[in-house]
């Protein structure tokens, strides 16, 4: 991609409906709580979303600036349920970095 294509992608608007479909829910675990001390928040996101969609969605929903987004695809495990082999669903996590002085309060509803 050249620079003009990248600037076009960054200027794209995203609707509120799509933003709420991209961001499923925040992940609140011990590890994610430790990350929040360094202005990094972890979210469960749609498997087909990309970093630009995630960044635009977070900025639209929470009204903060996003420095960077890192994504992780987690493959579902094969498990045995009542004697039958099954598989957990694949999912995608996004670690969103915020600039100093900005934060997202996950205890309050959206």
KALINLIN-V834905 format. One record per residue. N is the residue number from 1. RES is the residue in one small letter. OMEGA is omega in radians with two decimals (none if undefined). NEAR is the number of other ideal C-beta (glycine too) atoms within 12 Angstrom. D_FIRST is the distance of its C-alpha to the first C-alpha in Angstrom with 2 decimals. Layout:
n: [N;N]
res: [RES;RES]
omega: [OMEGA;OMEGA]
near: [NEAR;NEAR]
d_first: [D_FIRST;D_FIRST]
//
This chain:
n: [1;2;3;4;5;6;7;8;9;10;11;12;13;14;15;16;17;18;19;20;21;22;23;24;25;26;27;28;29;30;31;32;33;34;35;36;37;38;39;40;41;42;43;44;45;46;47;48;49;50;51;52;53;54;55;56;57;58;59;60;61;62;63;64;65;66;67;68;69;70;71;72;73;74;75;76;77;78;79;80;81;82;83;84;85;86;87;88;89;90;91;92;93;94;95;96;97;98;99;100;101;102;103;104;105;106;107;108;109;110]
res: [x;x;x;x;x;x;x;x;x;x;x;x;x;x;x;x;x;x;x;x;x;x;x;x;x;x;x;x;x;x;x;x;x;x;x;x;x;x;x;x;x;x;x;x;x;x;x;x;x;x;x;x;x;x;x;x;x;x;x;x;x;x;x;x;x;x;x;x;x;x;x;x;x;x;x;x;x;x;x;x;x;x;x;x;x;x;x;x;x;x;x;x;x;x;x;x;x;x;x;x;x;x;x;x;x;x;x;x;x;x]
omega: [3.07;-3.01;-3.14;3.09;3.12;3.14;3.08;-3.13;-3.12;-3.13;-3.13;3.08;3.10;-3.12;3.12;-3.14;3.13;3.14;3.13;3.05;3.13;-3.11;-3.11;-3.12;3.04;3.08;-3.11;3.08;3.11;-3.11;3.13;3.08;3.06;3.11;-3.11;3.08;3.11;3.11;3.05;-3.12;-3.10;3.14;2.95;-3.05;3.11;-3.07;-3.08;-3.11;3.10;-3.05;-3.12;3.08;-3.14;-3.14;-3.14;-3.12;3.13;-3.14;-3.13;-3.06;-3.01;3.11;3.11;3.02;3.14;3.12;-3.13;3.13;3.02;-3.11;-3.14;3.03;-3.12;3.14;3.14;-3.14;2.96;-3.10;3.07;3.12;3.12;3.09;3.14;-3.12;3.12;-3.12;3.04;-3.11;2.99;3.07;-3.08;3.09;3.07;3.04;-3.05;3.12;3.12;3.08;3.13;3.10;3.11;3.13;3.09;3.11;-3.07;-3.14;3.12;3.12;3.12;none]
near: [10;8;9;10;12;13;12;13;19;19;12;18;16;26;15;16;12;20;27;22;19;35;38;23;21;30;27;18;14;11;14;25;17;14;24;26;13;18;21;30;39;36;39;29;37;25;23;15;30;21;26;27;32;39;35;29;36;38;28;25;32;27;16;23;21;33;22;20;31;22;27;21;19;18;13;14;14;13;13;11;11;7;7;9;11;13;13;14;16;17;24;30;31;39;32;42;27;28;16;11;9;20;22;28;15;22;11;9;9;19]
d_first: [0.00;3.74;6.71;8.21;6.22;6.88;10.32;11.01;10.61;12.88;15.33;15.92;19.54;20.91;24.48;27.16;27.82;24.32;24.38;27.66;26.45;23.52;25.85;28.88;31.04;31.29;32.37;35.50;36.68;38.19;35.00;32.95;35.82;35.63;31.91;32.77;34.82;31.68;29.98;28.02;28.60;28.06;27.42;27.58;24.64;23.79;22.64;19.85;18.42;15.27;15.25;14.19;17.00;19.38;18.89;19.47;22.40;24.10;23.87;25.35;28.05;29.31;28.53;27.17;24.18;21.96;20.91;18.97;18.94;19.62;20.11;22.59;23.39;27.14;28.68;32.00;35.17;37.72;40.98;44.49;45.71;49.46;49.51;46.47;43.10;40.30;36.75;35.33;32.13;28.73;27.23;24.38;25.01;22.98;24.11;23.45;24.11;25.87;26.77;30.39;32.87;31.09;32.03;32.19;35.71;35.53;39.29;39.15;38.01;35.19]
//
